[in-house]
Amino acid sequence: MNTTEEMLTEFLLREPLGSSGRTLQRELYLRLRQAIVSGRLAAGFQLPGTRTLARVLGISRNTAEAACQQLATEGYLLRDRRGARVVFLPQPAPGAEIQKSVKTYQAKLSLRAQAVASGSRRRQAPLLFSPGVPALNRFPLRRWSNCVENVLKTTGPALLAYGDPCGELALRNAIARHLSLARAIPCQAGQIIVTEGAQQALELSVQLLTNPGECAWLENPGYRGARTAFRQGELQIIPVAVDEEGMCCSPELWQSSPPALIYTSPSHQYPLGGVLSVARRFALLQRARETGAWIIEDDYDSEFRHTGDPVPAMQGLMTEPPVIYCGTFSKTMFPSLRIGYLVLPPQLVEAAMPVLNTLLRGGNRMTQLALAEFIERGYYARHLSAMRRLYRDRQLALRQALRDAIPCRHQIVGGGGGMHLSLVFASRLDDQALALQARRYHMAPAALSDFLHDESHLLSGLVLGYGNTSRSQFTASARRLGQLIAAAQR
């Protein structure tokens, strides 16, 4: 036996081949690979032919040939007429270098997370007072199930293929008809883009309409998801104060920080609940048109108006408005549905479609078609009507429970609709600590200060969702919140 054969025997036959329970071919492949990766078989090492290898190891030539061929296929061996040679493999970095690299990556990831974090905390099971969660136990599951089953029966395997990147035509038609009746928005299916929730709709708006470094106006306090989308787009965020009439866009602000994009929730400002007045709506539309800015109108829960008629959408106020309308079914139906949509103004459709066809993939076809049927059968309108009555009753009950239980000076705001109220403290308390303490008692109100986009505003309070919290739980839960607030005042 020559030196090469002795070396191979030492590496490969310390234990008999097959002792691990694997096949001889697999065992030989693994031992050779480990010897190459560890450097025990150095780069350029010449293996003997498979006939010799089989004789030395006491296995069949076919077994040796199969193992060597697999190593050659994966790039560990280079086989030619001279035989098989071990290729050069870069050696892994030393442990200290690896740790340094990991720490650098962790630091970068931490900075990136801070840059885009919305401040929200998600849980699989919503707790009491979780904002933005509808009454899940009141959703008509049987009707929804019937729509899903019907789509499966009538469409079949075609559902498994990709669909239209902009969404199923049946759903886009259903949304257009619903918006025309419920929100006074005259639009066609071709203007509607179905998205995976409202967040993707916001991100698409940023991708379509802005360049990094441009200014974006954001209500202050305002929706954290919009802040996240703007940060991801590397936009310069300009916080704009709100009052009882909504966003306060002064002439000085237009002059000093002209925006490329403006985010507003005009029908029910989030989280303070104000309605953008008609005068401010027309002024905002006119100035946006004059300056070339675009407005994102987030109409997240306007279907749940508790007093008077629904407030009309901005997009229906003028011909070819500079408005991208954003809606979602997560608030009106259930969060895991993950379907939102954009309504593009007619003048933007032709230019946007090539980009959207590149960015989007048509998926979730079964869910989209089931939702279209759910709307067309009238189930959606009936559900909205039932939830409107339920939420009106819950809001009144929660207002009363809070008035009786909160020990400090405060104001209860939230407007005449939606699924949440905001409890604004007259004096500054640590609302983030209060929100954290409330979780110990299975409550998840949001800290109002988390919705601020700069540190110049002093605002503290709690945002309380009542959509998925029953009326019978209000009194005890409000009393517990009152006790936590009283303790925080000491």
DRENDO-1510 file (C-alpha; in Angstrom, 1 decimal, always signed):
<recs>
REC; n; res; u; v; w
REC; 1; MET; +0.0; +0.0; +0.0 .
REC; 2; ASN; +1.5; +3.4; -1.1 .
REC; 3; THR; +1.5; +6.6; +0.9 .
REC; 4; THR; -1.7; +7.9; -0.7 .
REC; 5; GLU; -3.5; +4.7; +0.1 .
REC; 6; GLU; -2.3; +4.8; +3.7 .
REC; 7; MET; -3.5; +8.4; +4.1 .
REC; 8; LEU; -7.0; +7.6; +2.7 .
REC; 9; THR; -7.2; +4.5; +4.9 .
REC; 10; GLU; -6.4; +6.6; +8.0 .
REC; 11; PHE; -9.1; +9.2; +7.1 .
REC; 12; LEU; -11.8; +6.8; +5.9 .
REC; 13; LEU; -11.5; +3.6; +7.9 .
REC; 14; ARG; -11.1; +4.7; +11.5 .
REC; 15; GLU; -14.5; +3.1; +11.8 .
REC; 16; PRO; -15.8; +0.5; +9.3 .
REC; 17; LEU; -17.9; +1.9; +6.4 .
REC; 18; GLY; -21.6; +1.4; +7.0 .
REC; 19; SER; -21.3; +1.4; +10.8 .
REC; 20; SER; -23.5; +4.5; +11.1 .
REC; 21; GLY; -26.5; +2.7; +9.4 .
REC; 22; ARG; -26.1; +4.7; +6.2 .
REC; 23; THR; -25.4; +3.1; +2.8 .
REC; 24; LEU; -21.8; +2.6; +1.9 .
REC; 25; GLN; -22.0; +5.1; -0.9 .
REC; 26; ARG; -23.5; +7.8; +1.4 .
REC; 27; GLU; -20.9; +7.1; +4.2 .
REC; 28; LEU; -18.0; +7.3; +1.8 .
REC; 29; TYR; -19.3; +10.5; +0.3 .
REC; 30; LEU; -19.7; +12.1; +3.8 .
REC; 31; ARG; -16.2; +11.1; +5.0 .
REC; 32; LEU; -14.5; +12.3; +1.9 .
REC; 33; ARG; -16.4; +15.6; +2.0 .
REC; 34; GLN; -15.5; +16.2; +5.6 .
REC; 35; ALA; -11.9; +15.4; +5.0 .
REC; 36; ILE; -11.8; +18.0; +2.1 .
REC; 37; VAL; -13.8; +20.7; +4.0 .
REC; 38; SER; -11.6; +20.3; +7.1 .
REC; 39; GLY; -8.4; +20.6; +5.1 .
REC; 40; ARG; -7.1; +17.1; +5.9 .
REC; 41; LEU; -7.2; +16.4; +2.2 .
REC; 42; ALA; -5.5; +19.5; +0.9 .
REC; 43; ALA; -6.2; +21.3; -2.4 .
REC; 44; GLY; -4.5; +19.5; -5.2 .
REC; 45; PHE; -4.5; +16.1; -3.5 .
REC; 46; GLN; -4.7; +13.4; -6.1 .
REC; 47; LEU; -7.1; +10.6; -5.2 .
REC; 48; PRO; -6.4; +7.1; -6.6 .
REC; 49; GLY; -8.7; +5.7; -9.3 .
REC; 50; THR; -12.0; +4.3; -8.2 .
REC; 51; ARG; -10.8; +0.7; -8.9 .
REC; 52; THR; -7.9; +1.2; -6.4 .
REC; 53; LEU; -10.2; +3.1; -4.0 .
REC; 54; ALA; -12.7; +0.2; -4.0 .
REC; 55; ARG; -9.9; -2.3; -3.4 .
REC; 56; VAL; -8.4; -0.4; -0.5 .
REC; 57; LEU; -11.8; +0.2; +1.2 .
REC; 58; GLY; -13.2; -3.2; +0.5 .
REC; 59; ILE; -16.3; -1.9; -1.4 .
REC; 60; SER; -17.5; -2.2; -5.0 .
REC; 61; ARG; -16.2; +0.0; -7.7 .
REC; 62; ASN; -19.7; +1.2; -8.5 .
REC; 63; THR; -20.0; +2.5; -4.9 .
REC; 64; ALA; -16.7; +4.3; -5.1 .
REC; 65; GLU; -17.6; +5.7; -8.5 .
REC; 66; ALA; -21.0; +7.1; -7.3 .
REC; 67; ALA; -19.5; +8.8; -4.2 .
REC; 68; CYS; -16.7; +10.4; -6.2 .
REC; 69; GLN; -19.1; +11.5; -8.9 .
REC; 70; GLN; -21.4; +13.2; -6.4 .
REC; 71; LEU; -18.4; +15.1; -4.9 .
REC; 72; ALA; -17.4; +16.2; -8.4 .
REC; 73; THR; -20.9; +17.3; -9.2 .
REC; 74; GLU; -21.0; +19.5; -6.0 .
REC; 75; GLY; -17.5; +20.9; -6.8 .
REC; 76; TYR; -15.3; +19.2; -4.2 .
REC; 77; LEU; -13.4; +17.2; -6.7 .
REC; 78; LEU; -12.1; +18.0; -10.2 .
REC; 79; ARG; -12.1; +14.9; -12.4 .
REC; 80; ASP; -10.2; +14.6; -15.6 .
REC; 81; ARG; -8.1; +12.0; -17.4 .
REC; 82; ARG; -5.5; +12.1; -14.7 .
REC; 83; GLY; -8.0; +11.2; -12.0 .
REC; 84; ALA; -9.7; +13.2; -9.3 .
REC; 85; ARG; -8.1; +16.1; -7.5 .
REC; 86; VAL; -9.3; +18.1; -4.5 .
REC; 87; VAL; -10.2; +21.6; -5.4 .
REC; 88; PHE; -9.2; +24.7; -3.5 .
REC; 89; LEU; -11.8; +25.8; -0.9 .
REC; 90; PRO; -11.6; +29.2; +0.9 .
REC; 91; GLN; -11.2; +28.5; +4.6 .
REC; 92; PRO; -13.8; +29.9; +7.0 .
REC; 93; ALA; -12.9; +33.0; +9.0 .
REC; 94; PRO; -11.5; +32.5; +12.5 .
REC; 95; GLY; -14.0; +32.5; +15.4 .
REC; 96; ALA; -13.1; +36.1; +16.4 .
REC; 97; GLU; -13.6; +37.4; +12.9 .
REC; 98; ILE; -17.0; +35.6; +12.7 .
REC; 99; GLN; -18.1; +37.2; +16.0 .
REC; 100; LYS; -17.0; +40.6; +14.8 .
REC; 101; SER; -18.9; +40.1; +11.5 .
REC; 102; VAL; -22.0; +39.0; +13.4 .
REC; 103; LYS; -21.8; +42.0; +15.8 .
REC; 104; THR; -21.5; +44.4; +12.8 .
REC; 105; TYR; -24.5; +42.9; +11.2 .
REC; 106; GLN; -26.5; +43.0; +14.4 .
REC; 107; ALA; -25.7; +46.7; +14.8 .
REC; 108; LYS; -26.8; +47.4; +11.2 .
REC; 109; LEU; -30.0; +45.4; +11.6 .
REC; 110; SER; -30.8; +47.3; +14.9 .
REC; 111; LEU; -30.3; +50.6; +13.2 .
REC; 112; ARG; -32.5; +49.6; +10.2 .
REC; 113; ALA; -35.2; +48.3; +12.6 .
REC; 114; GLN; -35.2; +51.6; +14.4 .
REC; 115; ALA; -35.5; +53.5; +11.2 .
REC; 116; VAL; -38.6; +51.6; +9.9 .
REC; 117; ALA; -40.3; +50.5; +13.1 .
REC; 118; SER; -43.8; +51.6; +13.5 .
REC; 119; GLY; -43.9; +51.2; +17.3 .
REC; 120; SER; -46.8; +48.8; +17.1 .
REC; 121; ARG; -46.8; +45.5; +18.9 .
REC; 122; ARG; -48.6; +42.6; +17.3 .
REC; 123; ARG; -50.1; +39.6; +19.1 .
REC; 124; GLN; -51.8; +36.6; +17.6 .
REC; 125; ALA; -54.7; +36.8; +20.1 .
REC; 126; PRO; -55.9; +40.4; +20.5 .
REC; 127; LEU; -56.3; +41.6; +24.1 .
REC; 128; LEU; -59.0; +43.9; +25.4 .
REC; 129; PHE; -58.9; +47.4; +23.9 .
REC; 130; SER; -56.6; +46.5; +21.1 .
REC; 131; PRO; -56.9; +49.3; +18.5 .
REC; 132; GLY; -57.9; +48.4; +14.9 .
REC; 133; VAL; -59.4; +44.9; +15.7 .
REC; 134; PRO; -63.0; +44.4; +14.6 .
REC; 135; ALA; -65.6; +42.2; +16.4 .
REC; 136; LEU; -64.3; +38.9; +15.3 .
REC; 137; ASN; -67.0; +36.8; +17.0 .
REC; 138; ARG; -69.6; +38.7; +15.0 .
REC; 139; PHE; -68.3; +38.0; +11.6 .
REC; 140; PRO; -70.6; +35.8; +9.5 .
REC; 141; LEU; -68.3; +32.9; +9.0 .
REC; 142; ARG; -70.9; +30.6; +7.5 .
REC; 143; ARG; -71.7; +33.1; +4.7 .
REC; 144; TRP; -68.0; +33.6; +4.1 .
REC; 145; SER; -67.4; +29.8; +4.0 .
REC; 146; ASN; -70.2; +29.5; +1.4 .
REC; 147; CYS; -68.5; +32.0; -0.8 .
REC; 148; VAL; -65.2; +30.2; -0.5 .
REC; 149; GLU; -66.7; +26.8; -1.3 .
REC; 150; ASN; -68.6; +28.2; -4.3 .
REC; 151; VAL; -65.4; +29.7; -5.7 .
REC; 152; LEU; -63.6; +26.4; -5.4 .
REC; 153; LYS; -66.5; +24.5; -7.1 .
REC; 154; THR; -66.9; +26.9; -10.0 .
REC; 155; THR; -63.3; +27.8; -10.7 .
REC; 156; GLY; -61.3; +24.7; -9.6 .
REC; 157; PRO; -57.7; +24.2; -10.5 .
REC; 158; ALA; -57.5; +27.5; -12.4 .
REC; 159; LEU; -57.2; +29.1; -8.9 .
REC; 160; LEU; -53.7; +27.6; -8.6 .
REC; 161; ALA; -52.2; +29.8; -11.3 .
REC; 162; TYR; -51.0; +33.3; -11.1 .
REC; 163; GLY; -53.7; +36.0; -11.5 .
REC; 164; ASP; -53.8; +39.6; -12.7 .
REC; 165; PRO; -51.0; +41.5; -10.9 .
REC; 166; CYS; -53.4; +44.2; -10.1 .
REC; 167; GLY; -56.0; +41.9; -8.6 .
REC; 168; GLU; -58.9; +39.7; -9.7 .
REC; 169; LEU; -61.2; +41.7; -12.1 .
REC; 170; ALA; -64.3; +40.4; -10.3 .
REC; 171; LEU; -63.1; +41.9; -7.0 .
REC; 172; ARG; -62.0; +45.2; -8.6 .
REC; 173; ASN; -65.4; +45.5; -10.2 .
REC; 174; ALA; -67.1; +44.8; -6.8 .
REC; 175; ILE; -64.9; +47.4; -5.0 .
REC; 176; ALA; -65.7; +50.0; -7.7 .
REC; 177; ARG; -69.5; +49.5; -7.3 .
REC; 178; HIS; -69.2; +49.5; -3.5 .
REC; 179; LEU; -67.2; +52.8; -3.5 .
REC; 180; SER; -69.6; +54.4; -5.9 .
REC; 181; LEU; -72.5; +53.7; -3.6 .
REC; 182; ALA; -70.9; +54.0; -0.2 .
REC; 183; ARG; -68.2; +56.6; -0.7 .
REC; 184; ALA; -69.4; +58.6; -3.7 .
REC; 185; ILE; -66.2; +57.8; -5.6 .
REC; 186; PRO; -66.8; +57.5; -9.3 .
REC; 187; CYS; -64.1; +55.0; -10.4 .
REC; 188; GLN; -63.6; +52.0; -12.7 .
REC; 189; ALA; -62.1; +48.6; -12.1 .
REC; 190; GLY; -59.0; +49.7; -14.1 .
REC; 191; GLN; -58.2; +52.3; -11.4 .
REC; 192; ILE; -58.2; +49.8; -8.6 .
REC; 193; ILE; -55.1; +47.9; -7.4 .
REC; 194; VAL; -55.7; +45.1; -4.9 .
REC; 195; THR; -52.9; +44.8; -2.3 .
REC; 196; GLU; -51.9; +42.6; +0.6 .
REC; 197; GLY; -53.3; +44.9; +3.2 .
REC; 198; ALA; -53.2; +48.7; +3.6 .
REC; 199; GLN; -49.5; +48.7; +4.4 .
REC; 200; GLN; -48.6; +47.4; +1.0 .
REC; 201; ALA; -50.9; +50.0; -0.5 .
REC; 202; LEU; -48.9; +52.7; +1.3 .
REC; 203; GLU; -45.6; +51.3; +0.3 .
REC; 204; LEU; -46.7; +51.1; -3.3 .
REC; 205; SER; -47.7; +54.7; -3.2 .
REC; 206; VAL; -44.3; +55.7; -2.0 .
REC; 207; GLN; -42.6; +53.6; -4.7 .
REC; 208; LEU; -44.8; +55.1; -7.4 .
REC; 209; LEU; -44.8; +58.7; -6.5 .
REC; 210; THR; -41.6; +59.7; -4.7 .
REC; 211; ASN; -37.8; +59.7; -4.8 .
REC; 212; PRO; -35.5; +59.3; -1.8 .
REC; 213; GLY; -34.9; +62.6; +0.0 .
REC; 214; GLU; -38.2; +64.2; -1.0 .
REC; 215; CYS; -40.5; +65.7; +1.6 .
REC; 216; ALA; -43.6; +63.8; +2.9 .
REC; 217; TRP; -46.2; +65.3; +5.2 .
REC; 218; LEU; -47.6; +63.2; +7.9 .
REC; 219; GLU; -50.4; +63.9; +10.4 .
REC; 220; ASN; -49.0; +64.5; +13.9 .
REC; 221; PRO; -50.1; +62.5; +15.8 .
REC; 222; GLY; -50.7; +60.0; +13.1 .
REC; 223; TYR; -50.7; +56.5; +11.7 .
REC; 224; ARG; -47.4; +54.7; +12.4 .
REC; 225; GLY; -47.7; +52.5; +9.4 .
REC; 226; ALA; -47.4; +55.6; +7.1 .
REC; 227; ARG; -44.3; +56.6; +9.0 .
REC; 228; THR; -42.8; +53.2; +8.4 .
REC; 229; ALA; -43.6; +53.4; +4.7 .
REC; 230; PHE; -42.1; +56.8; +4.4 .
REC; 231; ARG; -38.9; +55.8; +6.2 .
REC; 232; GLN; -38.5; +52.8; +4.0 .
REC; 233; GLY; -38.7; +55.1; +1.0 .
REC; 234; GLU; -36.0; +57.3; +2.6 .
REC; 235; LEU; -38.3; +60.3; +2.6 .
REC; 236; GLN; -37.9; +63.4; +4.7 .
REC; 237; ILE; -40.9; +63.3; +7.1 .
REC; 238; ILE; -42.5; +66.6; +8.0 .
REC; 239; PRO; -44.9; +66.2; +10.9 .
REC; 240; VAL; -48.1; +68.4; +10.5 .
REC; 241; ALA; -50.2; +69.2; +13.5 .
REC; 242; VAL; -53.9; +68.3; +13.6 .
REC; 243; ASP; -56.8; +69.9; +15.5 .
REC; 244; GLU; -60.5; +69.2; +15.6 .
REC; 245; GLU; -60.7; +70.1; +11.9 .
REC; 246; GLY; -57.9; +67.8; +10.9 .
REC; 247; MET; -54.6; +68.6; +9.3 .
REC; 248; CYS; -53.3; +72.2; +9.7 .
REC; 249; CYS; -51.4; +73.0; +6.5 .
REC; 250; SER; -50.2; +76.5; +6.8 .
REC; 251; PRO; -49.0; +78.7; +3.9 .
REC; 252; GLU; -45.6; +78.9; +5.6 .
REC; 253; LEU; -45.3; +75.1; +5.6 .
REC; 254; TRP; -46.1; +75.0; +1.9 .
REC; 255; GLN; -43.4; +77.5; +1.3 .
REC; 256; SER; -40.7; +76.0; +3.6 .
REC; 257; SER; -41.2; +72.3; +3.0 .
REC; 258; PRO; -43.2; +71.7; -0.2 .
REC; 259; PRO; -44.2; +68.0; -0.2 .
REC; 260; ALA; -44.1; +65.3; -2.8 .
REC; 261; LEU; -46.5; +63.2; -0.8 .
REC; 262; ILE; -49.1; +64.0; +1.8 .
REC; 263; TYR; -50.7; +61.4; +4.1 .
REC; 264; THR; -54.1; +62.1; +5.7 .
REC; 265; SER; -57.0; +60.3; +7.2 .
REC; 266; PRO; -59.6; +62.9; +6.5 .
REC; 267; SER; -62.9; +61.1; +7.4 .
REC; 268; HIS; -61.7; +59.9; +10.8 .
REC; 269; GLN; -58.3; +61.1; +11.7 .
REC; 270; TYR; -56.2; +58.5; +13.4 .
REC; 271; PRO; -55.9; +58.5; +16.4 .
REC; 272; LEU; -57.7; +61.7; +17.5 .
REC; 273; GLY; -60.8; +61.2; +15.4 .
REC; 274; GLY; -61.3; +64.6; +13.8 .
REC; 275; VAL; -62.9; +65.2; +10.4 .
REC; 276; LEU; -61.0; +67.3; +7.9 .
REC; 277; SER; -63.3; +70.2; +7.2 .
REC; 278; VAL; -64.6; +70.9; +3.7 .
REC; 279; ALA; -62.7; +74.2; +3.5 .
REC; 280; ARG; -59.4; +72.5; +4.4 .
REC; 281; ARG; -60.1; +69.7; +1.9 .
REC; 282; PHE; -60.6; +72.0; -1.0 .
REC; 283; ALA; -57.6; +74.0; +0.0 .
REC; 284; LEU; -55.4; +70.9; +0.3 .
REC; 285; LEU; -56.6; +69.6; -3.1 .
REC; 286; GLN; -56.0; +72.9; -4.8 .
REC; 287; ARG; -52.5; +73.5; -3.4 .
REC; 288; ALA; -51.5; +69.9; -4.1 .
REC; 289; ARG; -52.6; +70.3; -7.7 .
REC; 290; GLU; -50.7; +73.6; -8.0 .
REC; 291; THR; -47.5; +72.2; -6.6 .
REC; 292; GLY; -47.6; +68.7; -8.1 .
REC; 293; ALA; -47.9; +66.9; -4.8 .
REC; 294; TRP; -49.9; +63.7; -4.3 .
REC; 295; ILE; -52.3; +63.0; -1.4 .
REC; 296; ILE; -52.8; +59.6; +0.1 .
REC; 297; GLU; -56.3; +59.5; +1.5 .
REC; 298; ASP; -56.5; +56.7; +4.1 .
REC; 299; ASP; -60.2; +55.8; +4.5 .
REC; 300; TYR; -59.6; +52.9; +6.9 .
REC; 301; ASP; -62.9; +52.9; +8.8 .
REC; 302; SER; -65.2; +55.5; +7.3 .
REC; 303; GLU; -67.9; +52.8; +6.9 .
REC; 304; PHE; -68.5; +53.0; +10.7 .
REC; 305; ARG; -70.0; +56.5; +11.0 .
REC; 306; HIS; -72.1; +56.8; +14.2 .
REC; 307; THR; -73.6; +60.2; +13.8 .
REC; 308; GLY; -75.1; +61.6; +10.6 .
REC; 309; ASP; -74.3; +60.5; +7.1 .
REC; 310; PRO; -70.9; +59.1; +6.1 .
REC; 311; VAL; -68.4; +61.8; +5.3 .
REC; 312; PRO; -67.7; +61.9; +1.5 .
REC; 313; ALA; -64.2; +60.9; +0.3 .
REC; 314; MET; -61.8; +63.5; -0.9 .
REC; 315; GLN; -61.3; +61.6; -4.2 .
REC; 316; GLY; -64.8; +62.3; -5.2 .
REC; 317; LEU; -64.7; +66.1; -4.7 .
REC; 318; MET; -63.2; +67.1; -8.0 .
REC; 319; THR; -62.4; +65.9; -11.5 .
REC; 320; GLU; -59.0; +64.1; -11.7 .
REC; 321; PRO; -58.0; +64.9; -8.1 .
REC; 322; PRO; -54.4; +64.4; -7.0 .
REC; 323; VAL; -55.5; +61.8; -4.6 .
REC; 324; ILE; -54.6; +58.1; -4.2 .
REC; 325; TYR; -57.4; +56.5; -2.2 .
REC; 326; CYS; -56.4; +53.7; +0.2 .
REC; 327; GLY; -58.9; +51.3; +1.7 .
REC; 328; THR; -58.8; +48.0; +3.6 .
REC; 329; PHE; -61.0; +45.1; +4.5 .
REC; 330; SER; -59.0; +44.1; +7.6 .
REC; 331; LYS; -60.9; +46.7; +9.7 .
REC; 332; THR; -64.3; +45.9; +8.4 .
REC; 333; MET; -64.1; +42.1; +8.2 .
REC; 334; PHE; -61.1; +40.4; +9.8 .
REC; 335; PRO; -57.3; +41.2; +10.0 .
REC; 336; SER; -56.0; +37.9; +8.6 .
REC; 337; LEU; -57.9; +38.6; +5.3 .
REC; 338; ARG; -54.9; +40.8; +4.4 .
REC; 339; ILE; -56.6; +42.5; +1.5 .
REC; 340; GLY; -56.4; +46.3; +0.9 .
REC; 341; TYR; -56.6; +48.4; -2.2 .
REC; 342; LEU; -55.6; +51.6; -3.9 .
REC; 343; VAL; -57.8; +53.7; -6.2 .
REC; 344; LEU; -55.5; +55.6; -8.6 .
REC; 345; PRO; -56.7; +58.8; -10.1 .
REC; 346; PRO; -57.4; +58.4; -13.9 .
REC; 347; GLN; -54.4; +60.6; -14.9 .
REC; 348; LEU; -52.0; +58.2; -13.1 .
REC; 349; VAL; -53.2; +54.9; -14.3 .
REC; 350; GLU; -51.5; +54.6; -17.7 .
REC; 351; ALA; -48.1; +55.6; -16.3 .
REC; 352; ALA; -48.4; +53.4; -13.2 .
REC; 353; MET; -49.5; +50.2; -14.8 .
REC; 354; PRO; -46.1; +49.1; -16.3 .
REC; 355; VAL; -44.4; +49.6; -13.0 .
REC; 356; LEU; -47.2; +47.8; -11.0 .
REC; 357; ASN; -47.0; +44.8; -13.4 .
REC; 358; THR; -43.3; +44.6; -12.6 .
REC; 359; LEU; -43.7; +45.0; -8.8 .
REC; 360; LEU; -46.7; +42.8; -8.2 .
REC; 361; ARG; -47.6; +39.2; -8.6 .
REC; 362; GLY; -51.2; +38.0; -8.8 .
REC; 363; GLY; -51.9; +35.8; -5.8 .
REC; 364; ASN; -54.5; +34.9; -3.2 .
REC; 365; ARG; -57.0; +34.3; -6.1 .
REC; 366; MET; -59.4; +32.2; -4.1 .
REC; 367; THR; -59.7; +34.7; -1.3 .
REC; 368; GLN; -60.1; +37.6; -3.7 .
REC; 369; LEU; -62.8; +35.9; -5.7 .
REC; 370; ALA; -64.6; +34.8; -2.5 .
REC; 371; LEU; -64.5; +38.4; -1.3 .
REC; 372; ALA; -65.9; +39.6; -4.6 .
REC; 373; GLU; -68.8; +37.2; -4.2 .
REC; 374; PHE; -69.3; +38.2; -0.5 .
REC; 375; ILE; -69.7; +41.8; -1.7 .
REC; 376; GLU; -71.9; +41.0; -4.7 .
REC; 377; ARG; -74.3; +38.9; -2.7 .
REC; 378; GLY; -74.9; +41.8; -0.3 .
REC; 379; TYR; -73.3; +40.0; +2.6 .
REC; 380; TYR; -70.7; +42.8; +3.0 .
REC; 381; ALA; -73.3; +45.6; +3.2 .
REC; 382; ARG; -75.3; +43.7; +5.7 .
REC; 383; HIS; -72.2; +43.0; +7.9 .
REC; 384; LEU; -71.3; +46.7; +7.8 .
REC; 385; SER; -74.8; +47.7; +8.8 .
REC; 386; ALA; -74.8; +45.3; +11.8 .
REC; 387; MET; -71.3; +46.4; +12.9 .
REC; 388; ARG; -72.2; +50.0; +12.6 .
REC; 389; ARG; -75.0; +49.5; +15.2 .
REC; 390; LEU; -72.7; +47.4; +17.4 .
REC; 391; TYR; -69.9; +49.9; +17.4 .
REC; 392; ARG; -72.2; +52.8; +18.0 .
REC; 393; ASP; -73.5; +51.1; +21.1 .
REC; 394; ARG; -70.0; +50.1; +22.3 .
REC; 395; GLN; -68.6; +53.6; +21.9 .
REC; 396; LEU; -71.3; +55.2; +24.0 .
REC; 397; ALA; -70.9; +52.6; +26.7 .
REC; 398; LEU; -67.1; +53.0; +26.8 .
REC; 399; ARG; -67.3; +56.8; +27.0 .
REC; 400; GLN; -69.5; +56.4; +30.1 .
REC; 401; ALA; -67.3; +53.8; +31.7 .
REC; 402; LEU; -64.2; +56.0; +31.2 .
REC; 403; ARG; -65.9; +59.1; +32.6 .
REC; 404; ASP; -66.8; +57.2; +35.8 .
REC; 405; ALA; -63.4; +55.5; +36.2 .
REC; 406; ILE; -60.5; +57.8; +35.2 .
REC; 407; PRO; -59.2; +59.7; +38.2 .
REC; 408; CYS; -57.2; +62.5; +36.4 .
REC; 409; ARG; -58.3; +65.4; +34.3 .
REC; 410; HIS; -58.7; +64.1; +30.8 .
REC; 411; GLN; -60.5; +64.4; +27.5 .
REC; 412; ILE; -62.2; +61.6; +25.5 .
REC; 413; VAL; -61.8; +62.1; +21.8 .
REC; 414; GLY; -62.5; +59.9; +18.8 .
REC; 415; GLY; -65.0; +61.6; +16.7 .
REC; 416; GLY; -68.4; +60.2; +15.6 .
REC; 417; GLY; -67.3; +56.9; +14.2 .
REC; 418; GLY; -64.7; +54.1; +14.0 .
REC; 419; MET; -63.7; +51.5; +16.5 .
REC; 420; HIS; -61.5; +53.4; +18.9 .
REC; 421; LEU; -61.5; +56.3; +21.4 .
REC; 422; SER; -58.5; +58.3; +22.6 .
REC; 423; LEU; -58.1; +59.2; +26.2 .
REC; 424; VAL; -56.0; +62.3; +26.3 .
REC; 425; PHE; -54.5; +63.3; +29.7 .
REC; 426; ALA; -54.5; +66.9; +30.8 .
REC; 427; SER; -51.1; +66.5; +32.5 .
REC; 428; ARG; -48.2; +64.5; +31.0 .
REC; 429; LEU; -48.1; +60.9; +32.3 .
REC; 430; ASP; -45.8; +58.1; +31.2 .
REC; 431; ASP; -48.4; +56.6; +28.8 .
REC; 432; GLN; -46.0; +54.0; +27.4 .
REC; 433; ALA; -45.4; +52.6; +30.9 .
REC; 434; LEU; -49.2; +52.6; +31.5 .
REC; 435; ALA; -49.8; +50.7; +28.2 .
REC; 436; LEU; -47.1; +48.1; +29.2 .
REC; 437; GLN; -48.6; +47.7; +32.7 .
REC; 438; ALA; -52.1; +47.2; +31.2 .
REC; 439; ARG; -50.9; +44.1; +29.4 .
REC; 440; ARG; -50.5; +42.4; +32.7 .
REC; 441; TYR; -54.3; +42.6; +33.0 .
REC; 442; HIS; -55.0; +41.4; +29.5 .
REC; 443; MET; -55.5; +44.8; +28.1 .
REC; 444; ALA; -53.6; +46.3; +25.1 .
REC; 445; PRO; -54.4; +50.0; +24.7 .
REC; 446; ALA; -51.8; +51.9; +22.7 .
REC; 447; ALA; -49.8; +54.8; +24.1 .
REC; 448; LEU; -50.9; +58.0; +22.5 .
REC; 449; SER; -47.3; +59.4; +22.5 .
REC; 450; ASP; -46.2; +56.5; +20.2 .
REC; 451; PHE; -48.2; +58.2; +17.4 .
REC; 452; LEU; -46.2; +61.4; +17.6 .
REC; 453; HIS; -43.6; +61.9; +14.9 .
REC; 454; ASP; -41.4; +64.5; +16.7 .
REC; 455; GLU; -40.5; +65.4; +20.3 .
REC; 456; SER; -41.8; +69.0; +20.3 .
REC; 457; HIS; -45.3; +68.0; +21.1 .
REC; 458; LEU; -46.2; +67.0; +24.6 .
REC; 459; LEU; -49.1; +64.6; +24.4 .
REC; 460; SER; -49.9; +61.6; +26.4 .
REC; 461; GLY; -52.9; +59.3; +26.7 .
REC; 462; LEU; -54.2; +55.9; +25.7 .
REC; 463; VAL; -55.8; +54.8; +22.4 .
REC; 464; LEU; -58.6; +52.3; +23.3 .
REC; 465; GLY; -60.1; +50.0; +20.7 .
REC; 466; TYR; -63.6; +48.7; +21.4 .
REC; 467; GLY; -64.2; +46.8; +18.2 .
REC; 468; ASN; -63.3; +43.4; +19.7 .
REC; 469; THR; -64.0; +44.1; +23.3 .
REC; 470; SER; -67.6; +43.4; +24.5 .
REC; 471; ARG; -69.6; +46.0; +26.4 .
REC; 472; SER; -69.8; +43.7; +29.5 .
REC; 473; GLN; -66.0; +44.1; +30.0 .
REC; 474; PHE; -65.9; +47.9; +29.9 .
REC; 475; THR; -66.7; +48.8; +33.5 .
REC; 476; ALA; -64.2; +46.4; +35.2 .
REC; 477; SER; -61.5; +47.1; +32.6 .
REC; 478; ALA; -61.9; +50.9; +32.8 .
REC; 479; ARG; -61.8; +50.7; +36.6 .
REC; 480; ARG; -58.5; +48.8; +36.3 .
REC; 481; LEU; -57.1; +51.4; +34.0 .
REC; 482; GLY; -58.2; +54.1; +36.5 .
REC; 483; GLN; -56.2; +52.3; +39.2 .
REC; 484; LEU; -53.1; +52.2; +37.1 .
REC; 485; ILE; -53.4; +55.9; +36.2 .
REC; 486; ALA; -53.9; +56.8; +39.9 .
REC; 487; ALA; -50.7; +54.9; +40.8 .
REC; 488; ALA; -48.8; +56.6; +38.0 .
REC; 489; GLN; -49.8; +60.0; +39.4 .
REC; 490; ARG; -48.3; +59.4; +42.8 .
</recs>
